Amino acid sequence: MTPAQADHARAHSEFLEIPEGLKLDTPRVEDGAAIWRIARDSQALDLNSSYSYLLWCRDFAATSVVARDGNGDPVGFITGYTRPQHPRTLLIWQVAVDHSQRGRGLAGAMLDGLTSRVALDLGIDRIETTVTPDNAPSNRLFTSYAERHGAAVEREVLFDGEAFPGGGHQPEVLYRIGPIPALADALR
């Protein structure tokens, strides 16, 4: 085992384990329709076109994750990308878990698994996301992620509700989490 692999194994031990019977995987184009359905059925996410999920699975698979059940079917996903002007930052776009898998810690395990993989593959050591103030599960997910990994969290409004067409959209609060010590250690 190389020193980098040993550091990664030590850092990984601080991460949540995937719930029994599930596995994390890189999304494939054929997962796009299932990911779109999970997003639609969440009734919490801004639903993108089905086409965009197909593209996401093709173009941003390296910075995204899908959780699969024992049959290999997607039951959760996280989409993300590295910021072009800040390549050490992974922006988390959407997180969703199928209703059948909620309450098992899957979202946290996916976030831990994804950030660990992207840290090793692309060198990220921080994450960003936006969350509306009324989205308690996402607020808990990202706050607990930062606490679990000993990382600072900064919050500020990125987009006011008035920036969105049609009115009625809540502000999007930007969470900046990092640097994340376990991810930075994995890079050494």
Backbone as JSON Lines, residues from 0, in Angstrom:
{"i":0,"aa":"M","n":[0.85,-1.18,0.0],"ca":[0.0,0.0,0.0],"c":[0.89,1.23,0.0]}
{"i":1,"aa":"T","n":[0.6,2.16,-0.89],"ca":[1.38,3.4,-0.96],"c":[0.98,4.32,0.19]}
{"i":2,"aa":"P","n":[1.81,5.31,0.53],"ca":[1.42,6.26,1.57],"c":[0.09,6.97,1.25]}
{"i":3,"aa":"A","n":[-0.13,7.31,-0.01],"ca":[-1.39,7.98,-0.39],"c":[-2.58,7.06,-0.16]}
{"i":4,"aa":"Q","n":[-2.43,5.77,-0.5],"ca":[-3.52,4.82,-0.27],"c":[-3.78,4.63,1.22]}
{"i":5,"aa":"A","n":[-2.72,4.61,2.02],"ca":[-2.9,4.48,3.48],"c":[-3.63,5.68,4.04]}
{"i":6,"aa":"D","n":[-3.25,6.89,3.57],"ca":[-3.95,8.09,4.01],"c":[-5.42,8.04,3.6]}
{"i":7,"aa":"H","n":[-5.67,7.58,2.37],"ca":[-7.05,7.48,1.9],"c":[-7.84,6.5,2.74]}
{"i":8,"aa":"A","n":[-7.25,5.35,3.07],"ca":[-7.95,4.36,3.89],"c":[-8.26,4.92,5.27]}
{"i":9,"aa":"R","n":[-7.31,5.67,5.84],"ca":[-7.54,6.27,7.15],"c":[-8.66,7.32,7.05]}
{"i":10,"aa":"A","n":[-8.61,8.17,6.02],"ca":[-9.64,9.19,5.84],"c":[-10.99,8.54,5.6]}
{"i":11,"aa":"H","n":[-11.0,7.46,4.8],"ca":[-12.27,6.79,4.48],"c":[-12.94,6.22,5.72]}
{"i":12,"aa":"S","n":[-12.16,5.87,6.74],"ca":[-12.75,5.29,7.94],"c":[-13.63,6.3,8.67]}
{"i":13,"aa":"E","n":[-13.46,7.59,8.39],"ca":[-14.29,8.62,9.0],"c":[-15.6,8.81,8.24]}
{"i":14,"aa":"F","n":[-15.76,8.13,7.13],"ca":[-16.92,8.33,6.27],"c":[-18.01,7.33,6.62]}
{"i":15,"aa":"L","n":[-19.25,7.69,6.31],"ca":[-20.39,6.81,6.56],"c":[-20.34,5.59,5.66]}
{"i":16,"aa":"E","n":[-20.8,4.48,6.17],"ca":[-20.86,3.26,5.36],"c":[-22.17,3.24,4.58]}
{"i":17,"aa":"I","n":[-22.13,2.65,3.42],"ca":[-23.32,2.51,2.58],"c":[-24.28,1.52,3.26]}
{"i":18,"aa":"P","n":[-25.58,1.81,3.29],"ca":[-26.53,0.87,3.91],"c":[-26.47,-0.52,3.27]}
{"i":19,"aa":"E","n":[-26.74,-1.52,4.07],"ca":[-26.67,-2.9,3.62],"c":[-27.57,-3.14,2.41]}
{"i":20,"aa":"G","n":[-27.05,-3.92,1.46],"ca":[-27.82,-4.27,0.27],"c":[-27.69,-3.27,-0.86]}
{"i":21,"aa":"L","n":[-26.97,-2.16,-0.62],"ca":[-26.8,-1.12,-1.64],"c":[-25.33,-0.99,-1.98]}
{"i":22,"aa":"K","n":[-25.05,-0.43,-3.15],"ca":[-23.68,-0.14,-3.51],"c":[-23.62,1.18,-4.27]}
{"i":23,"aa":"L","n":[-22.49,1.85,-4.15],"ca":[-22.27,3.09,-4.87],"c":[-21.6,2.79,-6.2]}
{"i":24,"aa":"D","n":[-21.96,3.58,-7.21],"ca":[-21.43,3.35,-8.54],"c":[-21.39,4.69,-9.28]}
{"i":25,"aa":"T","n":[-20.66,4.7,-10.38],"ca":[-20.64,5.85,-11.27],"c":[-21.86,5.74,-12.18]}
{"i":26,"aa":"P","n":[-22.62,6.82,-12.34],"ca":[-23.8,6.74,-13.21],"c":[-23.42,6.5,-14.66]}
{"i":27,"aa":"R","n":[-24.32,5.82,-15.35],"ca":[-24.19,5.55,-16.78],"c":[-25.39,6.18,-17.5]}
{"i":28,"aa":"V","n":[-25.25,6.4,-18.79],"ca":[-26.33,7.03,-19.56],"c":[-27.65,6.29,-19.35]}
{"i":29,"aa":"E","n":[-27.62,4.97,-19.31],"ca":[-28.87,4.21,-19.15],"c":[-29.52,4.43,-17.78]}
{"i":30,"aa":"D","n":[-28.83,5.1,-16.85],"ca":[-29.42,5.44,-15.55],"c":[-30.21,6.75,-15.6]}
{"i":31,"aa":"G","n":[-30.06,7.51,-16.68],"ca":[-30.66,8.84,-16.75],"c":[-32.15,8.87,-16.5]}
{"i":32,"aa":"A","n":[-32.9,7.94,-17.09],"ca":[-34.36,7.92,-16.91],"c":[-34.73,7.63,-15.46]}
{"i":33,"aa":"A","n":[-34.05,6.68,-14.83],"ca":[-34.35,6.35,-13.43],"c":[-33.99,7.51,-12.52]}
{"i":34,"aa":"I","n":[-32.87,8.18,-12.79],"ca":[-32.48,9.33,-11.99],"c":[-33.5,10.45,-12.14]}
{"i":35,"aa":"W","n":[-33.99,10.67,-13.35],"ca":[-35.03,11.68,-13.57],"c":[-36.28,11.34,-12.75]}
{"i":36,"aa":"R","n":[-36.69,10.06,-12.75],"ca":[-37.88,9.65,-11.98],"c":[-37.67,9.86,-10.48]}
{"i":37,"aa":"I","n":[-36.48,9.53,-9.97],"ca":[-36.2,9.74,-8.55],"c":[-36.28,11.22,-8.22]}
{"i":38,"aa":"A","n":[-35.73,12.07,-9.08],"ca":[-35.8,13.52,-8.87],"c":[-37.24,14.0,-8.9]}
{"i":39,"aa":"R","n":[-38.01,13.53,-9.88],"ca":[-39.42,13.92,-10.0],"c":[-40.2,13.5,-8.76]}
{"i":40,"aa":"D","n":[-40.01,12.26,-8.33],"ca":[-40.77,11.72,-7.21],"c":[-40.36,12.3,-5.87]}
{"i":41,"aa":"S","n":[-39.2,12.95,-5.82],"ca":[-38.75,13.55,-4.55],"c":[-39.68,14.66,-4.12]}
{"i":42,"aa":"Q","n":[-40.3,15.33,-5.07],"ca":[-41.2,16.46,-4.83],"c":[-40.53,17.58,-4.05]}
{"i":43,"aa":"A","n":[-39.19,17.59,-4.07],"ca":[-38.45,18.65,-3.39],"c":[-37.47,19.35,-4.33]}
{"i":44,"aa":"L","n":[-37.04,18.66,-5.37],"ca":[-36.05,19.23,-6.28],"c":[-36.7,20.0,-7.41]}
{"i":45,"aa":"D","n":[-35.97,20.99,-7.93],"ca":[-36.37,21.6,-9.19],"c":[-36.08,20.56,-10.26]}
{"i":46,"aa":"L","n":[-37.12,20.07,-10.91],"ca":[-36.96,19.0,-11.89],"c":[-36.42,19.55,-13.2]}
{"i":47,"aa":"N","n":[-35.32,18.99,-13.65],"ca":[-34.75,19.33,-14.95],"c":[-35.38,18.42,-16.01]}
{"i":48,"aa":"S","n":[-35.11,18.72,-17.27],"ca":[-35.64,17.87,-18.34],"c":[-35.0,16.49,-18.26]}
{"i":49,"aa":"S","n":[-35.71,15.48,-18.77],"ca":[-35.15,14.13,-18.79],"c":[-33.87,14.1,-19.62]}
{"i":50,"aa":"Y","n":[-33.82,14.9,-20.65],"ca":[-32.63,15.0,-21.49],"c":[-31.41,15.44,-20.68]}
{"i":51,"aa":"S","n":[-31.62,16.4,-19.76],"ca":[-30.48,16.91,-18.98],"c":[-29.9,15.81,-18.09]}
{"i":52,"aa":"Y","n":[-30.74,14.91,-17.58],"ca":[-30.22,13.82,-16.74],"c":[-29.41,12.82,-17.58]}
{"i":53,"aa":"L","n":[-29.83,12.6,-18.82],"ca":[-29.05,11.74,-19.71],"c":[-27.68,12.37,-19.98]}
{"i":54,"aa":"L","n":[-27.68,13.67,-20.27],"ca":[-26.41,14.36,-20.49],"c":[-25.55,14.34,-19.24]}
{"i":55,"aa":"W","n":[-26.18,14.54,-18.08],"ca":[-25.41,14.56,-16.83],"c":[-24.7,13.22,-16.64]}
{"i":56,"aa":"C","n":[-25.42,12.13,-16.91],"ca":[-24.82,10.8,-16.76],"c":[-23.7,10.56,-17.76]}
{"i":57,"aa":"R","n":[-23.74,11.23,-18.88],"ca":[-22.68,11.09,-19.88],"c":[-21.51,12.0,-19.57]}
{"i":58,"aa":"D","n":[-21.78,13.3,-19.33],"ca":[-20.72,14.3,-19.25],"c":[-20.18,14.57,-17.85]}
{"i":59,"aa":"F","n":[-20.95,14.27,-16.83],"ca":[-20.51,14.56,-15.46],"c":[-20.53,13.32,-14.57]}
{"i":60,"aa":"A","n":[-20.41,12.15,-15.15],"ca":[-20.42,10.9,-14.38],"c":[-19.27,10.85,-13.38]}
{"i":61,"aa":"A","n":[-18.12,11.4,-13.74],"ca":[-16.95,11.35,-12.86],"c":[-17.14,12.16,-11.59]}
{"i":62,"aa":"T","n":[-18.09,13.09,-11.6],"ca":[-18.32,13.93,-10.42],"c":[-19.73,13.71,-9.86]}
{"i":63,"aa":"S","n":[-20.3,12.57,-10.17],"ca":[-21.63,12.21,-9.7],"c":[-21.6,10.78,-9.18]}
{"i":64,"aa":"V","n":[-22.67,10.37,-8.49],"ca":[-22.74,9.02,-7.94],"c":[-24.18,8.54,-8.01]}
{"i":65,"aa":"V","n":[-24.33,7.24,-8.14],"ca":[-25.64,6.61,-8.07],"c":[-25.55,5.47,-7.06]}
{"i":66,"aa":"A","n":[-26.6,5.3,-6.26],"ca":[-26.7,4.15,-5.34],"c":[-27.58,3.13,-6.02]}
{"i":67,"aa":"R","n":[-27.14,1.88,-6.0],"ca":[-27.88,0.79,-6.65],"c":[-28.35,-0.22,-5.61]}
{"i":68,"aa":"D","n":[-29.55,-0.76,-5.84],"ca":[-30.06,-1.83,-4.99],"c":[-29.47,-3.17,-5.45]}
{"i":69,"aa":"G","n":[-29.9,-4.26,-4.85],"ca":[-29.39,-5.58,-5.17],"c":[-29.61,-6.0,-6.61]}
{"i":70,"aa":"N","n":[-30.6,-5.4,-7.27],"ca":[-30.87,-5.7,-8.69],"c":[-30.07,-4.8,-9.63]}
{"i":71,"aa":"G","n":[-29.32,-3.86,-9.06],"ca":[-28.56,-2.92,-9.89],"c":[-29.35,-1.69,-10.3]}
{"i":72,"aa":"D","n":[-30.56,-1.54,-9.78],"ca":[-31.39,-0.39,-10.12],"c":[-31.03,0.82,-9.27]}
{"i":73,"aa":"P","n":[-31.0,2.02,-9.86],"ca":[-30.72,3.23,-9.08],"c":[-31.81,3.49,-8.04]}
{"i":74,"aa":"V","n":[-31.37,3.8,-6.81],"ca":[-32.3,4.14,-5.73],"c":[-31.91,5.47,-5.08]}
{"i":75,"aa":"G","n":[-30.89,6.11,-5.61],"ca":[-30.47,7.41,-5.11],"c":[-29.36,7.93,-6.01]}
{"i":76,"aa":"F","n":[-29.15,9.24,-5.97],"ca":[-28.09,9.83,-6.79],"c":[-27.67,11.17,-6.23]}
{"i":77,"aa":"I","n":[-26.48,11.55,-6.61],"ca":[-25.98,12.91,-6.4],"c":[-25.34,13.32,-7.72]}
{"i":78,"aa":"T","n":[-25.72,14.5,-8.2],"ca":[-25.06,15.06,-9.38],"c":[-24.19,16.22,-8.92]}
{"i":79,"aa":"G","n":[-23.03,16.34,-9.54],"ca":[-22.12,17.41,-9.18],"c":[-21.16,17.69,-10.32]}
{"i":80,"aa":"Y","n":[-20.4,18.76,-10.16],"ca":[-19.36,19.11,-11.12],"c":[-18.29,19.91,-10.41]}
{"i":81,"aa":"T","n":[-17.07,19.89,-10.95],"ca":[-16.04,20.75,-10.41],"c":[-16.2,22.12,-11.04]}
{"i":82,"aa":"R","n":[-16.02,23.14,-10.22],"ca":[-16.2,24.51,-10.71],"c":[-15.04,24.88,-11.64]}
{"i":83,"aa":"P","n":[-15.34,25.36,-12.83],"ca":[-14.28,25.66,-13.79],"c":[-13.2,26.62,-13.26]}
{"i":84,"aa":"Q","n":[-13.61,27.64,-12.53],"ca":[-12.65,28.61,-12.01],"c":[-12.06,28.19,-10.66]}
{"i":85,"aa":"H","n":[-12.61,27.11,-10.08],"ca":[-12.15,26.61,-8.77],"c":[-12.13,25.08,-8.83]}
{"i":86,"aa":"P","n":[-11.17,24.49,-9.53],"ca":[-11.19,23.04,-9.78],"c":[-11.03,22.17,-8.55]}
{"i":87,"aa":"R","n":[-10.69,22.74,-7.4],"ca":[-10.61,21.95,-6.17],"c":[-11.95,21.94,-5.42]}
{"i":88,"aa":"T","n":[-12.96,22.55,-6.03],"ca":[-14.3,22.63,-5.43],"c":[-15.29,21.81,-6.24]}
{"i":89,"aa":"L","n":[-15.96,20.89,-5.55],"ca":[-17.04,20.1,-6.15],"c":[-18.36,20.77,-5.79]}
{"i":90,"aa":"L","n":[-19.09,21.21,-6.81],"ca":[-20.42,21.76,-6.56],"c":[-21.43,20.62,-6.65]}
{"i":91,"aa":"I","n":[-22.18,20.45,-5.58],"ca":[-23.23,19.43,-5.54],"c":[-24.49,20.06,-6.1]}
{"i":92,"aa":"W","n":[-24.98,19.51,-7.21],"ca":[-26.14,20.06,-7.9],"c":[-27.45,19.52,-7.31]}
{"i":93,"aa":"Q","n":[-27.61,18.22,-7.28],"ca":[-28.84,17.63,-6.74],"c":[-28.5,16.37,-5.95]}
{"i":94,"aa":"V","n":[-29.3,16.14,-4.91],"ca":[-29.23,14.92,-4.09],"c":[-30.66,14.4,-3.98]}
{"i":95,"aa":"A","n":[-30.87,13.12,-4.28],"ca":[-32.2,12.54,-4.12],"c":[-32.08,11.07,-3.78]}
{"i":96,"aa":"V","n":[-33.0,10.62,-2.93],"ca":[-33.08,9.22,-2.52],"c":[-34.51,8.75,-2.75]}
{"i":97,"aa":"D","n":[-34.64,7.58,-3.37],"ca":[-35.95,6.98,-3.59],"c":[-36.68,6.82,-2.25]}
{"i":98,"aa":"H","n":[-38.01,7.01,-2.29],"ca":[-38.8,6.9,-1.06],"c":[-38.55,5.59,-0.32]}
{"i":99,"aa":"S","n":[-38.32,4.5,-1.05],"ca":[-38.13,3.18,-0.42],"c":[-36.85,3.09,0.39]}
{"i":100,"aa":"Q","n":[-35.92,4.02,0.19],"ca":[-34.61,3.95,0.86],"c":[-34.38,5.07,1.86]}
{"i":101,"aa":"R","n":[-35.36,5.91,2.07],"ca":[-35.18,7.05,2.98],"c":[-35.07,6.59,4.43]}
{"i":102,"aa":"G","n":[-34.34,7.37,5.21],"ca":[-34.18,7.08,6.63],"c":[-33.08,6.07,6.93]}
{"i":103,"aa":"R","n":[-32.28,5.72,5.93],"ca":[-31.21,4.72,6.12],"c":[-29.82,5.35,6.09]}
{"i":104,"aa":"G","n":[-29.73,6.67,5.95],"ca":[-28.43,7.32,5.88],"c":[-27.8,7.28,4.51]}
{"i":105,"aa":"L","n":[-28.59,6.99,3.49],"ca":[-28.05,6.84,2.15],"c":[-27.5,8.16,1.6]}
{"i":106,"aa":"A","n":[-28.19,9.26,1.8],"ca":[-27.71,10.54,1.26],"c":[-26.33,10.87,1.81]}
{"i":107,"aa":"G","n":[-26.14,10.71,3.11],"ca":[-24.83,10.99,3.71],"c":[-23.76,10.04,3.21]}
{"i":108,"aa":"A","n":[-24.1,8.77,3.06],"ca":[-23.13,7.79,2.56],"c":[-22.76,8.09,1.11]}
{"i":109,"aa":"M","n":[-23.74,8.5,0.3],"ca":[-23.43,8.86,-1.09],"c":[-22.51,10.08,-1.13]}
{"i":110,"aa":"L","n":[-22.8,11.07,-0.29],"ca":[-21.98,12.28,-0.27],"c":[-20.55,11.96,0.16]}
{"i":111,"aa":"D","n":[-20.41,11.14,1.18],"ca":[-19.07,10.73,1.63],"c":[-18.34,9.96,0.54]}
{"i":112,"aa":"G","n":[-19.02,8.99,-0.07],"ca":[-18.39,8.18,-1.11],"c":[-17.99,9.01,-2.32]}
{"i":113,"aa":"L","n":[-18.89,9.9,-2.73],"ca":[-18.6,10.75,-3.9],"c":[-17.42,11.66,-3.62]}
{"i":114,"aa":"T","n":[-17.43,12.36,-2.49],"ca":[-16.34,13.31,-2.24],"c":[-15.01,12.59,-2.07]}
{"i":115,"aa":"S","n":[-15.02,11.41,-1.49],"ca":[-13.78,10.63,-1.36],"c":[-13.23,10.27,-2.74]}
{"i":116,"aa":"R","n":[-14.1,9.78,-3.61],"ca":[-13.67,9.38,-4.96],"c":[-13.17,10.58,-5.76]}
{"i":117,"aa":"V","n":[-13.91,11.68,-5.72],"ca":[-13.53,12.85,-6.52],"c":[-12.27,13.5,-5.96]}
{"i":118,"aa":"A","n":[-12.06,13.41,-4.65],"ca":[-10.8,13.91,-4.08],"c":[-9.62,13.15,-4.65]}
{"i":119,"aa":"L","n":[-9.73,11.84,-4.69],"ca":[-8.63,11.02,-5.22],"c":[-8.45,11.22,-6.72]}
{"i":120,"aa":"D","n":[-9.55,11.26,-7.45],"ca":[-9.48,11.32,-8.91],"c":[-9.16,12.72,-9.45]}
{"i":121,"aa":"L","n":[-9.73,13.76,-8.8],"ca":[-9.63,15.11,-9.36],"c":[-9.03,16.14,-8.41]}
{"i":122,"aa":"G","n":[-8.73,15.74,-7.18],"ca":[-8.05,16.64,-6.26],"c":[-8.91,17.67,-5.55]}
{"i":123,"aa":"I","n":[-10.2,17.41,-5.4],"ca":[-11.04,18.39,-4.68],"c":[-10.75,18.29,-3.18]}
{"i":124,"aa":"D","n":[-10.92,19.42,-2.48],"ca":[-10.78,19.42,-1.02],"c":[-11.86,20.28,-0.35]}
{"i":125,"aa":"R","n":[-12.87,20.64,-1.14],"ca":[-14.0,21.42,-0.6],"c":[-15.22,21.19,-1.47]}
{"i":126,"aa":"I","n":[-16.4,21.45,-0.9],"ca":[-17.63,21.34,-1.67],"c":[-18.46,22.6,-1.49]}
{"i":127,"aa":"E","n":[-19.32,22.81,-2.46],"ca":[-20.33,23.86,-2.39],"c":[-21.66,23.26,-2.82]}
{"i":128,"aa":"T","n":[-22.72,23.87,-2.35],"ca":[-24.07,23.52,-2.77],"c":[-24.97,24.69,-2.46]}
{"i":129,"aa":"T","n":[-26.17,24.68,-3.01],"ca":[-27.16,25.67,-2.61],"c":[-28.37,24.93,-2.07]}
{"i":130,"aa":"V","n":[-28.99,25.54,-1.06],"ca":[-30.13,24.94,-0.38],"c":[-31.13,26.05,-0.08]}
{"i":131,"aa":"T","n":[-32.4,25.78,-0.31],"ca":[-33.42,26.76,0.08],"c":[-33.64,26.66,1.59]}
{"i":132,"aa":"P","n":[-34.01,27.76,2.23],"ca":[-34.17,27.75,3.69],"c":[-35.18,26.73,4.21]}
{"i":133,"aa":"D","n":[-36.19,26.37,3.4],"ca":[-37.21,25.43,3.87],"c":[-36.84,23.96,3.67]}
{"i":134,"aa":"N","n":[-35.67,23.67,3.11],"ca":[-35.27,22.29,2.83],"c":[-34.47,21.74,4.02]}
{"i":135,"aa":"A","n":[-35.2,21.37,5.07],"ca":[-34.56,20.89,6.29],"c":[-33.67,19.66,6.07]}
{"i":136,"aa":"P","n":[-34.1,18.66,5.28],"ca":[-33.21,17.5,5.09],"c":[-31.86,17.87,4.45]}
{"i":137,"aa":"S","n":[-31.87,18.74,3.45],"ca":[-30.6,19.13,2.82],"c":[-29.76,19.98,3.76]}
{"i":138,"aa":"N","n":[-30.4,20.87,4.52],"ca":[-29.66,21.66,5.5],"c":[-28.96,20.73,6.5]}
{"i":139,"aa":"R","n":[-29.67,19.71,6.99],"ca":[-29.07,18.73,7.92],"c":[-27.96,17.94,7.26]}
{"i":140,"aa":"L","n":[-28.19,17.49,6.01],"ca":[-27.2,16.68,5.3],"c":[-25.86,17.41,5.21]}
{"i":141,"aa":"F","n":[-25.87,18.65,4.76],"ca":[-24.62,19.36,4.54],"c":[-24.01,19.87,5.84]}
{"i":142,"aa":"T","n":[-24.83,20.24,6.79],"ca":[-24.3,20.64,8.1],"c":[-23.64,19.45,8.8]}
{"i":143,"aa":"S","n":[-24.3,18.29,8.76],"ca":[-23.71,17.11,9.42],"c":[-22.47,16.63,8.67]}
{"i":144,"aa":"Y","n":[-22.44,16.77,7.34],"ca":[-21.24,16.42,6.58],"c":[-20.06,17.26,7.09]}
{"i":145,"aa":"A","n":[-20.25,18.56,7.18],"ca":[-19.18,19.45,7.64],"c":[-18.74,19.09,9.06]}
{"i":146,"aa":"E","n":[-19.7,18.83,9.95],"ca":[-19.35,18.46,11.33],"c":[-18.58,17.15,11.36]}
{"i":147,"aa":"R","n":[-19.05,16.16,10.61],"ca":[-18.43,14.84,10.6],"c":[-16.98,14.92,10.12]}
{"i":148,"aa":"H","n":[-16.69,15.84,9.23],"ca":[-15.36,15.93,8.63],"c":[-14.54,17.1,9.18]}
{"i":149,"aa":"G","n":[-15.05,17.75,10.21],"ca":[-14.28,18.83,10.85],"c":[-14.0,20.0,9.93]}
{"i":150,"aa":"A","n":[-14.95,20.32,9.08],"ca":[-14.77,21.4,8.1],"c":[-15.64,22.6,8.45]}
{"i":151,"aa":"A","n":[-15.12,23.75,8.14],"ca":[-15.89,24.99,8.34],"c":[-16.99,25.1,7.3]}
{"i":152,"aa":"V","n":[-18.08,25.78,7.69],"ca":[-19.19,26.04,6.77],"c":[-19.44,27.54,6.73]}
{"i":153,"aa":"E","n":[-19.49,28.08,5.54],"ca":[-19.9,29.47,5.35],"c":[-21.2,29.43,4.57]}
{"i":154,"aa":"R","n":[-22.14,30.31,4.95],"ca":[-23.43,30.38,4.25],"c":[-23.69,31.83,3.85]}
{"i":155,"aa":"E","n":[-24.19,31.99,2.63],"ca":[-24.62,33.31,2.17],"c":[-25.62,33.1,1.05]}
{"i":156,"aa":"V","n":[-26.51,34.05,0.88],"ca":[-27.49,33.95,-0.21],"c":[-26.75,34.12,-1.53]}
{"i":157,"aa":"L","n":[-26.9,33.14,-2.41],"ca":[-26.29,33.21,-3.73],"c":[-27.25,33.85,-4.72]}
{"i":158,"aa":"F","n":[-28.51,33.39,-4.71],"ca":[-29.53,33.94,-5.59],"c":[-30.76,34.27,-4.76]}
{"i":159,"aa":"D","n":[-31.18,35.54,-4.78],"ca":[-32.44,35.92,-4.13],"c":[-33.6,35.3,-4.88]}
{"i":160,"aa":"G","n":[-34.71,35.11,-4.2],"ca":[-35.89,34.55,-4.83],"c":[-36.35,35.33,-6.05]}
{"i":161,"aa":"E","n":[-36.14,36.64,-6.03],"ca":[-36.56,37.49,-7.15],"c":[-35.77,37.22,-8.43]}
{"i":162,"aa":"A","n":[-34.63,36.56,-8.32],"ca":[-33.81,36.27,-9.51],"c":[-34.45,35.2,-10.39]}
{"i":163,"aa":"F","n":[-35.38,34.43,-9.83],"ca":[-36.0,33.33,-10.57],"c":[-37.27,33.81,-11.27]}
{"i":164,"aa":"P","n":[-37.52,33.32,-12.48],"ca":[-38.73,33.73,-13.19],"c":[-39.97,33.14,-12.53]}
{"i":165,"aa":"G","n":[-41.08,33.85,-12.67],"ca":[-42.36,33.34,-12.21],"c":[-42.69,33.65,-10.77]}
{"i":166,"aa":"G","n":[-41.75,34.11,-10.0],"ca":[-42.0,34.44,-8.6],"c":[-42.24,33.21,-7.75]}
{"i":167,"aa":"G","n":[-42.16,33.37,-6.47],"ca":[-42.46,32.29,-5.54],"c":[-41.3,31.36,-5.22]}
{"i":168,"aa":"H","n":[-40.12,31.6,-5.8],"ca":[-38.97,30.75,-5.49],"c":[-38.25,31.32,-4.28]}
{"i":169,"aa":"Q","n":[-37.9,30.47,-3.36],"ca":[-37.14,30.9,-2.2],"c":[-35.71,31.21,-2.6]}
{"i":170,"aa":"P","n":[-34.98,31.96,-1.76],"ca":[-33.58,32.21,-2.07],"c":[-32.79,30.9,-2.03]}
{"i":171,"aa":"E","n":[-31.72,30.85,-2.79],"ca":[-30.8,29.73,-2.76],"c":[-29.59,30.16,-1.92]}
{"i":172,"aa":"V","n":[-29.4,29.47,-0.81],"ca":[-28.31,29.79,0.11],"c":[-27.11,28.93,-0.27]}
{"i":173,"aa":"L","n":[-25.98,29.58,-0.53],"ca":[-24.75,28.89,-0.88],"c":[-24.06,28.4,0.39]}
{"i":174,"aa":"Y","n":[-23.77,27.11,0.42],"ca":[-22.96,26.51,1.49],"c":[-21.57,26.31,0.92]}
{"i":175,"aa":"R","n":[-20.57,26.86,1.58],"ca":[-19.17,26.6,1.23],"c":[-18.6,25.78,2.37]}
{"i":176,"aa":"I","n":[-18.18,24.55,2.08],"ca":[-17.67,23.64,3.09],"c":[-16.23,23.29,2.74]}
{"i":177,"aa":"G","n":[-15.33,23.64,3.65],"ca":[-13.94,23.27,3.42],"c":[-12.98,24.33,3.9]}
{"i":178,"aa":"P","n":[-11.69,24.02,3.81],"ca":[-11.2,22.76,3.3],"c":[-11.61,21.59,4.2]}
{"i":179,"aa":"I","n":[-11.73,20.42,3.61],"ca":[-12.17,19.23,4.31],"c":[-10.91,18.42,4.63]}
{"i":180,"aa":"P","n":[-10.52,18.35,5.92],"ca":[-9.25,17.71,6.27],"c":[-9.07,16.31,5.72]}
{"i":181,"aa":"A","n":[-10.08,15.45,5.78],"ca":[-9.93,14.08,5.3],"c":[-9.65,14.05,3.8]}
{"i":182,"aa":"L","n":[-10.26,14.96,3.05],"ca":[-10.01,15.0,1.61],"c":[-8.63,15.57,1.32]}
{"i":183,"aa":"A","n":[-8.25,16.6,2.06],"ca":[-6.92,17.18,1.87],"c":[-5.85,16.16,2.22]}
{"i":184,"aa":"D","n":[-6.07,15.36,3.27],"ca":[-5.11,14.31,3.66],"c":[-4.98,13.27,2.56]}
{"i":185,"aa":"A","n":[-6.06,12.95,1.89],"ca":[-6.03,11.94,0.83],"c":[-5.19,12.41,-0.35]}
{"i":186,"aa":"L","n":[-5.04,13.72,-0.5],"ca":[-4.28,14.27,-1.62],"c":[-2.77,14.24,-1.37]}
{"i":187,"aa":"R","n":[-2.38,14.05,-0.13],"ca":[-0.94,14.08,0.2],"c":[-0.27,12.8,-0.17]}
